[in-house]
Amino acid sequence: MLKIIIMTKQDTSSRIIWIETTIMKALKEGHQPNTGDKYQSLRIEAEILRCIYYGNDSSNCRRIYTK
């Protein structure tokens, strides 16, 4: 079953911050990022959310994983 969630701008920015904090914590603990690691899905989600939040034409919308 597909679940649709409507996020406000506040929800979106909070989720982006949570994802980036989670990844930064892992990096601080010595995690070496690579394609296919356990944080890959979070990096993709953050990329998509940044593009939604700032707009596709923004410099904050860096498409690395979802070209």
VEXBA-702543 format. One record per residue: chain; residue in one letter; x, y, z of N, C-alpha, C in turn; residue number from 0. Coordinates in Angstrom, 2 decimals, decimal comma, always signed. Example, Ala and Ser with C-alpha at 12.3 -4.5 7.8 and 13.67 -1.06 7.14 Angstrom:
2
<drenvex><kette>A</kette><rest>a</rest><n_xx>+13,19</n_xx><n_yy>-5,69</n_yy><n_zz>+7,80</n_zz><ca_xx>+12,30</ca_xx><ca_yy>-4,50</ca_yy><ca_zz>+7,80</ca_zz><c_xx>+13,20</c_xx><c_yy>-3,30</c_yy><c_zz>+7,80</c_zz><nr>0</nr></drenvex>
<drenvex><kette>A</kette><rest>s</rest><n_xx>+12,85</n_xx><n_yy>-2,25</n_yy><n_zz>+7,08</n_zz><ca_xx>+13,67</ca_xx><ca_yy>-1,06</ca_yy><ca_zz>+7,14</ca_zz><c_xx>+12,90</c_xx><c_yy>+0,03</c_yy><c_zz>+7,87</c_zz><nr>1</nr></drenvex>
***
This chain:
67
<drenvex><kette>A</kette><rest>m</rest><n_xx>+0,84</n_xx><n_yy>-1,17</n_yy><n_zz>+0,00</n_zz><ca_xx>+0,00</ca_xx><ca_yy>+0,00</ca_yy><ca_zz>+0,00</ca_zz><c_xx>+0,89</c_xx><c_yy>+1,25</c_yy><c_zz>+0,00</c_zz><nr>0</nr></drenvex>
<drenvex><kette>A</kette><rest>l</rest><n_xx>+0,59</n_xx><n_yy>+2,17</n_yy><n_zz>-0,87</n_zz><ca_xx>+1,34</ca_xx><ca_yy>+3,41</ca_yy><ca_zz>-0,98</ca_zz><c_xx>+0,83</c_xx><c_yy>+4,41</c_yy><c_zz>+0,05</c_zz><nr>1</nr></drenvex>
<drenvex><kette>A</kette><rest>k</rest><n_xx>+1,75</n_xx><n_yy>+4,97</n_yy><n_zz>+0,80</n_zz><ca_xx>+1,38</ca_xx><ca_yy>+5,94</ca_yy><ca_zz>+1,81</ca_zz><c_xx>+1,85</c_xx><c_yy>+7,32</c_yy><c_zz>+1,36</c_zz><nr>2</nr></drenvex>
<drenvex><kette>A</kette><rest>i</rest><n_xx>+0,95</n_xx><n_yy>+8,27</n_yy><n_zz>+1,26</n_zz><ca_xx>+1,28</ca_xx><ca_yy>+9,61</ca_yy><ca_zz>+0,83</ca_zz><c_xx>+1,34</c_xx><c_yy>+10,52</c_yy><c_zz>+2,05</c_zz><nr>3</nr></drenvex>
<drenvex><kette>A</kette><rest>i</rest><n_xx>+2,46</n_xx><n_yy>+11,22</n_yy><n_zz>+2,16</n_zz><ca_xx>+2,66</ca_xx><ca_yy>+12,14</ca_yy><ca_zz>+3,28</ca_zz><c_xx>+2,85</c_xx><c_yy>+13,54</c_yy><c_zz>+2,72</c_zz><nr>4</nr></drenvex>
<drenvex><kette>A</kette><rest>i</rest><n_xx>+2,11</n_xx><n_yy>+14,48</n_yy><n_zz>+3,23</n_zz><ca_xx>+2,25</ca_xx><ca_yy>+15,87</ca_yy><ca_zz>+2,80</ca_zz><c_xx>+3,12</c_xx><c_yy>+16,57</c_yy><c_zz>+3,84</c_zz><nr>5</nr></drenvex>
<drenvex><kette>A</kette><rest>m</rest><n_xx>+4,23</n_xx><n_yy>+17,14</n_yy><n_zz>+3,36</n_zz><ca_xx>+5,18</ca_xx><ca_yy>+17,80</ca_yy><ca_zz>+4,25</ca_zz><c_xx>+5,11</c_xx><c_yy>+19,31</c_yy><c_zz>+4,05</c_zz><nr>6</nr></drenvex>
<drenvex><kette>A</kette><rest>t</rest><n_xx>+5,08</n_xx><n_yy>+20,03</n_yy><n_zz>+5,15</n_zz><ca_xx>+5,18</ca_xx><ca_yy>+21,49</ca_yy><ca_zz>+5,08</ca_zz><c_xx>+6,65</c_xx><c_yy>+21,85</c_yy><c_zz>+4,85</c_zz><nr>7</nr></drenvex>
<drenvex><kette>A</kette><rest>k</rest><n_xx>+6,91</n_xx><n_yy>+23,12</n_yy><n_zz>+4,58</n_zz><ca_xx>+8,31</ca_xx><ca_yy>+23,55</ca_yy><ca_zz>+4,43</ca_zz><c_xx>+9,08</c_xx><c_yy>+23,30</c_yy><c_zz>+5,72</c_zz><nr>8</nr></drenvex>
<drenvex><kette>A</kette><rest>q</rest><n_xx>+8,44</n_xx><n_yy>+23,51</n_yy><n_zz>+6,84</n_zz><ca_xx>+9,08</ca_xx><ca_yy>+23,25</ca_yy><ca_zz>+8,14</ca_zz><c_xx>+9,41</c_xx><c_yy>+21,77</c_yy><c_zz>+8,29</c_zz><nr>9</nr></drenvex>
<drenvex><kette>A</kette><rest>d</rest><n_xx>+8,47</n_xx><n_yy>+20,89</n_yy><n_zz>+7,92</n_zz><ca_xx>+8,71</ca_xx><ca_yy>+19,44</ca_yy><ca_zz>+7,98</ca_zz><c_xx>+9,89</c_xx><c_yy>+19,06</c_yy><c_zz>+7,08</c_zz><nr>10</nr></drenvex>
<drenvex><kette>A</kette><rest>t</rest><n_xx>+9,91</n_xx><n_yy>+19,65</n_yy><n_zz>+5,89</n_zz><ca_xx>+10,96</ca_xx><ca_yy>+19,34</ca_yy><ca_zz>+4,93</ca_zz><c_xx>+12,32</c_xx><c_yy>+19,77</c_yy><c_zz>+5,45</c_zz><nr>11</nr></drenvex>
<drenvex><kette>A</kette><rest>s</rest><n_xx>+12,41</n_xx><n_yy>+20,99</n_yy><n_zz>+5,95</n_zz><ca_xx>+13,71</ca_xx><ca_yy>+21,46</ca_yy><ca_zz>+6,46</ca_zz><c_xx>+14,13</c_xx><c_yy>+20,66</c_yy><c_zz>+7,69</c_zz><nr>12</nr></drenvex>
<drenvex><kette>A</kette><rest>s</rest><n_xx>+13,20</n_xx><n_yy>+20,29</n_yy><n_zz>+8,54</n_zz><ca_xx>+13,52</ca_xx><ca_yy>+19,48</ca_yy><ca_zz>+9,72</ca_zz><c_xx>+14,05</c_xx><c_yy>+18,11</c_yy><c_zz>+9,31</c_zz><nr>13</nr></drenvex>
<drenvex><kette>A</kette><rest>r</rest><n_xx>+13,45</n_xx><n_yy>+17,52</n_yy><n_zz>+8,30</n_zz><ca_xx>+13,90</ca_xx><ca_yy>+16,21</ca_yy><ca_zz>+7,82</ca_zz><c_xx>+15,29</c_xx><c_yy>+16,31</c_yy><c_zz>+7,20</c_zz><nr>14</nr></drenvex>
<drenvex><kette>A</kette><rest>i</rest><n_xx>+15,55</n_xx><n_yy>+17,36</n_yy><n_zz>+6,41</n_zz><ca_xx>+16,87</ca_xx><ca_yy>+17,56</ca_yy><ca_zz>+5,81</ca_zz><c_xx>+17,92</c_xx><c_yy>+17,68</c_yy><c_zz>+6,92</c_zz><nr>15</nr></drenvex>
<drenvex><kette>A</kette><rest>i</rest><n_xx>+17,63</n_xx><n_yy>+18,48</n_yy><n_zz>+7,93</n_zz><ca_xx>+18,56</ca_xx><ca_yy>+18,68</ca_yy><ca_zz>+9,04</ca_zz><c_xx>+18,80</c_xx><c_yy>+17,36</c_yy><c_zz>+9,77</c_zz><nr>16</nr></drenvex>
<drenvex><kette>A</kette><rest>w</rest><n_xx>+17,75</n_xx><n_yy>+16,59</n_yy><n_zz>+10,02</n_zz><ca_xx>+17,90</ca_xx><ca_yy>+15,31</ca_yy><ca_zz>+10,70</ca_zz><c_xx>+18,79</c_xx><c_yy>+14,36</c_yy><c_zz>+9,90</c_zz><nr>17</nr></drenvex>
<drenvex><kette>A</kette><rest>i</rest><n_xx>+18,55</n_xx><n_yy>+14,29</n_yy><n_zz>+8,60</n_zz><ca_xx>+19,35</ca_xx><ca_yy>+13,41</ca_yy><ca_zz>+7,74</ca_zz><c_xx>+20,81</c_xx><c_yy>+13,83</c_yy><c_zz>+7,76</c_zz><nr>18</nr></drenvex>
<drenvex><kette>A</kette><rest>e</rest><n_xx>+21,06</n_xx><n_yy>+15,12</n_yy><n_zz>+7,57</n_zz><ca_xx>+22,44</ca_xx><ca_yy>+15,59</ca_yy><ca_zz>+7,51</ca_zz><c_xx>+23,15</c_xx><c_yy>+15,44</c_yy><c_zz>+8,85</c_zz><nr>19</nr></drenvex>
<drenvex><kette>A</kette><rest>t</rest><n_xx>+22,43</n_xx><n_yy>+15,61</n_yy><n_zz>+9,95</n_zz><ca_xx>+23,00</ca_xx><ca_yy>+15,39</ca_yy><ca_zz>+11,28</ca_zz><c_xx>+23,36</c_xx><c_yy>+13,92</c_yy><c_zz>+11,48</c_zz><nr>20</nr></drenvex>
<drenvex><kette>A</kette><rest>t</rest><n_xx>+22,47</n_xx><n_yy>+13,04</n_yy><n_zz>+11,05</n_zz><ca_xx>+22,71</ca_xx><ca_yy>+11,61</ca_yy><ca_zz>+11,16</ca_zz><c_xx>+23,96</c_xx><c_yy>+11,20</c_yy><c_zz>+10,38</c_zz><nr>21</nr></drenvex>
<drenvex><kette>A</kette><rest>i</rest><n_xx>+24,09</n_xx><n_yy>+11,70</n_yy><n_zz>+9,16</n_zz><ca_xx>+25,24</ca_xx><ca_yy>+11,36</ca_yy><ca_zz>+8,32</ca_zz><c_xx>+26,52</c_xx><c_yy>+11,96</c_yy><c_zz>+8,90</c_zz><nr>22</nr></drenvex>
<drenvex><kette>A</kette><rest>m</rest><n_xx>+26,45</n_xx><n_yy>+13,21</n_yy><n_zz>+9,35</n_zz><ca_xx>+27,63</ca_xx><ca_yy>+13,85</ca_yy><ca_zz>+9,93</ca_zz><c_xx>+28,11</c_xx><c_yy>+13,11</c_yy><c_zz>+11,19</c_zz><nr>23</nr></drenvex>
<drenvex><kette>A</kette><rest>k</rest><n_xx>+27,17</n_xx><n_yy>+12,62</n_yy><n_zz>+11,99</n_zz><ca_xx>+27,52</ca_xx><ca_yy>+11,85</ca_yy><ca_zz>+13,18</ca_zz><c_xx>+28,25</c_xx><c_yy>+10,57</c_yy><c_zz>+12,78</c_zz><nr>24</nr></drenvex>
<drenvex><kette>A</kette><rest>a</rest><n_xx>+27,76</n_xx><n_yy>+9,91</n_yy><n_zz>+11,74</n_zz><ca_xx>+28,41</ca_xx><ca_yy>+8,68</ca_yy><ca_zz>+11,27</ca_zz><c_xx>+29,82</c_xx><c_yy>+8,97</c_yy><c_zz>+10,76</c_zz><nr>25</nr></drenvex>
<drenvex><kette>A</kette><rest>l</rest><n_xx>+29,98</n_xx><n_yy>+10,07</n_yy><n_zz>+10,04</n_zz><ca_xx>+31,30</ca_xx><ca_yy>+10,46</ca_yy><ca_zz>+9,54</ca_zz><c_xx>+32,26</c_xx><c_yy>+10,73</c_yy><c_zz>+10,68</c_zz><nr>26</nr></drenvex>
<drenvex><kette>A</kette><rest>k</rest><n_xx>+31,75</n_xx><n_yy>+11,41</n_yy><n_zz>+11,70</n_zz><ca_xx>+32,57</ca_xx><ca_yy>+11,72</ca_yy><ca_zz>+12,88</ca_zz><c_xx>+33,02</c_xx><c_yy>+10,45</c_yy><c_zz>+13,60</c_zz><nr>27</nr></drenvex>
<drenvex><kette>A</kette><rest>e</rest><n_xx>+32,18</n_xx><n_yy>+9,42</n_yy><n_zz>+13,52</n_zz><ca_xx>+32,50</ca_xx><ca_yy>+8,14</ca_yy><ca_zz>+14,16</ca_zz><c_xx>+33,37</c_xx><c_yy>+7,26</c_yy><c_zz>+13,27</c_zz><nr>28</nr></drenvex>
<drenvex><kette>A</kette><rest>g</rest><n_xx>+33,81</n_xx><n_yy>+7,79</n_yy><n_zz>+12,11</n_zz><ca_xx>+34,73</ca_xx><ca_yy>+7,06</ca_yy><ca_zz>+11,27</ca_zz><c_xx>+34,14</c_xx><c_yy>+6,39</c_yy><c_zz>+10,04</c_zz><nr>29</nr></drenvex>
<drenvex><kette>A</kette><rest>h</rest><n_xx>+32,85</n_xx><n_yy>+6,57</n_yy><n_zz>+9,81</n_zz><ca_xx>+32,24</ca_xx><ca_yy>+5,95</ca_yy><ca_zz>+8,62</ca_zz><c_xx>+32,84</c_xx><c_yy>+6,54</c_yy><c_zz>+7,35</c_zz><nr>30</nr></drenvex>
<drenvex><kette>A</kette><rest>q</rest><n_xx>+33,17</n_xx><n_yy>+5,67</n_yy><n_zz>+6,41</n_zz><ca_xx>+33,68</ca_xx><ca_yy>+6,09</ca_yy><ca_zz>+5,10</ca_zz><c_xx>+32,54</c_xx><c_yy>+5,95</c_yy><c_zz>+4,09</c_zz><nr>31</nr></drenvex>
<drenvex><kette>A</kette><rest>p</rest><n_xx>+31,99</n_xx><n_yy>+7,07</n_yy><n_zz>+3,59</n_zz><ca_xx>+30,85</ca_xx><ca_yy>+6,97</ca_yy><ca_zz>+2,67</ca_zz><c_xx>+31,24</c_xx><c_yy>+6,32</c_yy><c_zz>+1,35</c_zz><nr>32</nr></drenvex>
<drenvex><kette>A</kette><rest>n</rest><n_xx>+30,35</n_xx><n_yy>+5,49</n_yy><n_zz>+0,85</n_zz><ca_xx>+30,52</ca_xx><ca_yy>+4,90</ca_yy><ca_zz>-0,47</ca_zz><c_xx>+29,15</c_xx><c_yy>+4,51</c_yy><c_zz>-1,02</c_zz><nr>33</nr></drenvex>
<drenvex><kette>A</kette><rest>t</rest><n_xx>+29,09</n_xx><n_yy>+4,37</n_yy><n_zz>-2,32</n_zz><ca_xx>+27,83</ca_xx><ca_yy>+4,02</ca_yy><ca_zz>-2,96</ca_zz><c_xx>+27,37</c_xx><c_yy>+2,66</c_yy><c_zz>-2,45</c_zz><nr>34</nr></drenvex>
<drenvex><kette>A</kette><rest>g</rest><n_xx>+26,13</n_xx><n_yy>+2,60</n_yy><n_zz>-2,03</n_zz><ca_xx>+25,56</ca_xx><ca_yy>+1,35</ca_yy><ca_zz>-1,57</ca_zz><c_xx>+25,69</c_xx><c_yy>+1,11</c_yy><c_zz>-0,07</c_zz><nr>35</nr></drenvex>
<drenvex><kette>A</kette><rest>d</rest><n_xx>+26,24</n_xx><n_yy>+2,07</n_yy><n_zz>+0,68</n_zz><ca_xx>+26,33</ca_xx><ca_yy>+1,88</ca_yy><ca_zz>+2,12</ca_zz><c_xx>+24,96</c_xx><c_yy>+2,12</c_yy><c_zz>+2,76</c_zz><nr>36</nr></drenvex>
<drenvex><kette>A</kette><rest>k</rest><n_xx>+24,90</n_xx><n_yy>+1,96</n_yy><n_zz>+4,07</n_zz><ca_xx>+23,60</ca_xx><ca_yy>+2,05</ca_yy><ca_zz>+4,74</ca_zz><c_xx>+23,03</c_xx><c_yy>+3,47</c_yy><c_zz>+4,77</c_zz><nr>37</nr></drenvex>
<drenvex><kette>A</kette><rest>y</rest><n_xx>+23,82</n_xx><n_yy>+4,47</n_yy><n_zz>+4,42</n_zz><ca_xx>+23,35</ca_xx><ca_yy>+5,85</ca_yy><ca_zz>+4,40</ca_zz><c_xx>+22,99</c_xx><c_yy>+6,33</c_yy><c_zz>+2,99</c_zz><nr>38</nr></drenvex>
<drenvex><kette>A</kette><rest>q</rest><n_xx>+23,14</n_xx><n_yy>+5,47</n_yy><n_zz>+2,00</n_zz><ca_xx>+22,87</ca_xx><ca_yy>+5,85</ca_yy><ca_zz>+0,61</ca_zz><c_xx>+21,43</c_xx><c_yy>+6,35</c_yy><c_zz>+0,45</c_zz><nr>39</nr></drenvex>
<drenvex><kette>A</kette><rest>s</rest><n_xx>+20,48</n_xx><n_yy>+5,63</n_yy><n_zz>+1,01</n_zz><ca_xx>+19,08</ca_xx><ca_yy>+6,04</ca_yy><ca_zz>+0,86</ca_zz><c_xx>+18,82</c_xx><c_yy>+7,39</c_yy><c_zz>+1,51</c_zz><nr>40</nr></drenvex>
<drenvex><kette>A</kette><rest>l</rest><n_xx>+19,50</n_xx><n_yy>+7,67</n_yy><n_zz>+2,61</n_zz><ca_xx>+19,33</ca_xx><ca_yy>+8,97</ca_yy><ca_zz>+3,26</ca_zz><c_xx>+19,93</c_xx><c_yy>+10,09</c_yy><c_zz>+2,42</c_zz><nr>41</nr></drenvex>
<drenvex><kette>A</kette><rest>r</rest><n_xx>+21,08</n_xx><n_yy>+9,84</n_yy><n_zz>+1,79</n_zz><ca_xx>+21,69</ca_xx><ca_yy>+10,86</ca_yy><ca_zz>+0,91</ca_zz><c_xx>+20,76</c_xx><c_yy>+11,17</c_yy><c_zz>-0,27</c_zz><nr>42</nr></drenvex>
<drenvex><kette>A</kette><rest>i</rest><n_xx>+20,15</n_xx><n_yy>+10,15</n_yy><n_zz>-0,82</n_zz><ca_xx>+19,22</ca_xx><ca_yy>+10,35</ca_yy><ca_zz>-1,93</ca_zz><c_xx>+18,00</c_xx><c_yy>+11,13</c_yy><c_zz>-1,47</c_zz><nr>43</nr></drenvex>
<drenvex><kette>A</kette><rest>e</rest><n_xx>+17,45</n_xx><n_yy>+10,76</n_yy><n_zz>-0,32</n_zz><ca_xx>+16,29</ca_xx><ca_yy>+11,47</ca_yy><ca_zz>+0,22</ca_zz><c_xx>+16,61</c_xx><c_yy>+12,94</c_yy><c_zz>+0,48</c_zz><nr>44</nr></drenvex>
<drenvex><kette>A</kette><rest>a</rest><n_xx>+17,77</n_xx><n_yy>+13,21</n_yy><n_zz>+1,07</n_zz><ca_xx>+18,16</ca_xx><ca_yy>+14,60</ca_yy><ca_zz>+1,34</ca_zz><c_xx>+18,30</c_xx><c_yy>+15,38</c_yy><c_zz>+0,05</c_zz><nr>45</nr></drenvex>
<drenvex><kette>A</kette><rest>e</rest><n_xx>+18,87</n_xx><n_yy>+14,76</n_yy><n_zz>-0,97</n_zz><ca_xx>+19,03</ca_xx><ca_yy>+15,42</ca_yy><ca_zz>-2,26</ca_zz><c_xx>+17,66</c_xx><c_yy>+15,79</c_yy><c_zz>-2,86</c_zz><nr>46</nr></drenvex>
<drenvex><kette>A</kette><rest>i</rest><n_xx>+16,74</n_xx><n_yy>+14,87</n_yy><n_zz>-2,83</n_zz><ca_xx>+15,40</ca_xx><ca_yy>+15,13</ca_yy><ca_zz>-3,36</ca_zz><c_xx>+14,70</c_xx><c_yy>+16,22</c_yy><c_zz>-2,56</c_zz><nr>47</nr></drenvex>
<drenvex><kette>A</kette><rest>l</rest><n_xx>+14,78</n_xx><n_yy>+16,13</n_yy><n_zz>-1,23</n_zz><ca_xx>+14,13</ca_xx><ca_yy>+17,13</ca_yy><ca_zz>-0,38</ca_zz><c_xx>+14,72</c_xx><c_yy>+18,52</c_yy><c_zz>-0,57</c_zz><nr>48</nr></drenvex>
<drenvex><kette>A</kette><rest>r</rest><n_xx>+16,05</n_xx><n_yy>+18,61</n_yy><n_zz>-0,74</n_zz><ca_xx>+16,66</ca_xx><ca_yy>+19,93</ca_yy><ca_zz>-0,99</ca_zz><c_xx>+16,15</c_xx><c_yy>+20,53</c_yy><c_zz>-2,29</c_zz><nr>49</nr></drenvex>
<drenvex><kette>A</kette><rest>c</rest><n_xx>+15,99</n_xx><n_yy>+19,70</n_yy><n_zz>-3,32</n_zz><ca_xx>+15,49</ca_xx><ca_yy>+20,20</ca_yy><ca_zz>-4,60</ca_zz><c_xx>+14,03</c_xx><c_yy>+20,64</c_yy><c_zz>-4,49</c_zz><nr>50</nr></drenvex>
<drenvex><kette>A</kette><rest>i</rest><n_xx>+13,25</n_xx><n_yy>+19,92</n_yy><n_zz>-3,70</n_zz><ca_xx>+11,85</ca_xx><ca_yy>+20,32</ca_yy><ca_zz>-3,47</ca_zz><c_xx>+11,81</c_xx><c_yy>+21,61</c_yy><c_zz>-2,66</c_zz><nr>51</nr></drenvex>
<drenvex><kette>A</kette><rest>y</rest><n_xx>+12,62</n_xx><n_yy>+21,69</n_yy><n_zz>-1,63</n_zz><ca_xx>+12,60</ca_xx><ca_yy>+22,84</ca_yy><ca_zz>-0,72</ca_zz><c_xx>+13,10</c_xx><c_yy>+24,11</c_yy><c_zz>-1,40</c_zz><nr>52</nr></drenvex>
<drenvex><kette>A</kette><rest>y</rest><n_xx>+14,24</n_xx><n_yy>+24,03</n_yy><n_zz>-2,08</n_zz><ca_xx>+14,86</ca_xx><ca_yy>+25,22</ca_yy><ca_zz>-2,68</ca_zz><c_xx>+14,46</c_xx><c_yy>+25,46</c_yy><c_zz>-4,13</c_zz><nr>53</nr></drenvex>
<drenvex><kette>A</kette><rest>g</rest><n_xx>+13,99</n_xx><n_yy>+24,42</n_yy><n_zz>-4,81</n_zz><ca_xx>+13,67</ca_xx><ca_yy>+24,53</ca_yy><ca_zz>-6,23</ca_zz><c_xx>+14,77</c_xx><c_yy>+23,92</c_yy><c_zz>-7,08</c_zz><nr>54</nr></drenvex>
<drenvex><kette>A</kette><rest>n</rest><n_xx>+14,38</n_xx><n_yy>+23,34</n_yy><n_zz>-8,22</n_zz><ca_xx>+15,33</ca_xx><ca_yy>+22,64</ca_yy><ca_zz>-9,08</ca_zz><c_xx>+16,41</c_xx><c_yy>+23,54</c_yy><c_zz>-9,65</c_zz><nr>55</nr></drenvex>
<drenvex><kette>A</kette><rest>d</rest><n_xx>+16,13</n_xx><n_yy>+24,84</n_yy><n_zz>-9,79</n_zz><ca_xx>+17,11</ca_xx><ca_yy>+25,75</ca_yy><ca_zz>-10,39</ca_zz><c_xx>+18,04</c_xx><c_yy>+26,38</c_yy><c_zz>-9,35</c_zz><nr>56</nr></drenvex>
<drenvex><kette>A</kette><rest>s</rest><n_xx>+17,91</n_xx><n_yy>+25,99</n_yy><n_zz>-8,10</n_zz><ca_xx>+18,73</ca_xx><ca_yy>+26,56</ca_yy><ca_zz>-7,03</ca_zz><c_xx>+20,11</c_xx><c_yy>+25,88</c_yy><c_zz>-6,96</c_zz><nr>57</nr></drenvex>
<drenvex><kette>A</kette><rest>s</rest><n_xx>+21,10</n_xx><n_yy>+26,62</n_yy><n_zz>-6,50</n_zz><ca_xx>+22,43</ca_xx><ca_yy>+26,03</ca_yy><ca_zz>-6,31</ca_zz><c_xx>+22,42</c_xx><c_yy>+25,00</c_yy><c_zz>-5,17</c_zz><nr>58</nr></drenvex>
<drenvex><kette>A</kette><rest>n</rest><n_xx>+21,40</n_xx><n_yy>+25,05</n_yy><n_zz>-4,32</n_zz><ca_xx>+21,27</ca_xx><ca_yy>+24,07</ca_yy><ca_zz>-3,24</ca_zz><c_xx>+20,73</c_xx><c_yy>+22,74</c_yy><c_zz>-3,72</c_zz><nr>59</nr></drenvex>
<drenvex><kette>A</kette><rest>c</rest><n_xx>+20,23</n_xx><n_yy>+22,70</n_yy><n_zz>-4,92</n_zz><ca_xx>+19,72</ca_xx><ca_yy>+21,47</ca_yy><ca_zz>-5,52</ca_zz><c_xx>+20,86</c_xx><c_yy>+20,85</c_yy><c_zz>-6,33</c_zz><nr>60</nr></drenvex>
<drenvex><kette>A</kette><rest>r</rest><n_xx>+21,71</n_xx><n_yy>+20,08</n_yy><n_zz>-5,62</n_zz><ca_xx>+22,85</ca_xx><ca_yy>+19,43</ca_yy><ca_zz>-6,27</ca_zz><c_xx>+22,47</c_xx><c_yy>+17,99</c_yy><c_zz>-6,60</c_zz><nr>61</nr></drenvex>
<drenvex><kette>A</kette><rest>r</rest><n_xx>+22,31</n_xx><n_yy>+17,72</n_yy><n_zz>-7,86</n_zz><ca_xx>+21,90</ca_xx><ca_yy>+16,37</ca_yy><ca_zz>-8,28</ca_zz><c_xx>+23,14</c_xx><c_yy>+15,50</c_yy><c_zz>-8,50</c_zz><nr>62</nr></drenvex>
<drenvex><kette>A</kette><rest>i</rest><n_xx>+23,38</n_xx><n_yy>+14,62</n_yy><n_zz>-7,56</n_zz><ca_xx>+24,49</ca_xx><ca_yy>+13,68</ca_yy><ca_zz>-7,67</ca_zz><c_xx>+23,94</c_xx><c_yy>+12,27</c_yy><c_zz>-7,88</c_zz><nr>63</nr></drenvex>
<drenvex><kette>A</kette><rest>y</rest><n_xx>+22,93</n_xx><n_yy>+11,91</n_yy><n_zz>-7,09</n_zz><ca_xx>+22,40</ca_xx><ca_yy>+10,56</ca_yy><ca_zz>-7,10</ca_zz><c_xx>+21,14</c_xx><c_yy>+10,41</c_yy><c_zz>-7,95</c_zz><nr>64</nr></drenvex>
<drenvex><kette>A</kette><rest>t</rest><n_xx>+20,46</n_xx><n_yy>+11,51</n_yy><n_zz>-8,25</n_zz><ca_xx>+19,17</ca_xx><ca_yy>+11,42</ca_yy><ca_zz>-8,95</ca_zz><c_xx>+19,17</c_xx><c_yy>+12,23</c_yy><c_zz>-10,24</c_zz><nr>65</nr></drenvex>
<drenvex><kette>A</kette><rest>k</rest><n_xx>+20,17</n_xx><n_yy>+12,05</n_yy><n_zz>-11,06</n_zz><ca_xx>+20,26</ca_xx><ca_yy>+12,80</ca_yy><ca_zz>-12,32</ca_zz><c_xx>+19,20</c_xx><c_yy>+12,38</c_yy><c_zz>-13,30</c_zz><nr>66</nr></drenvex>
***
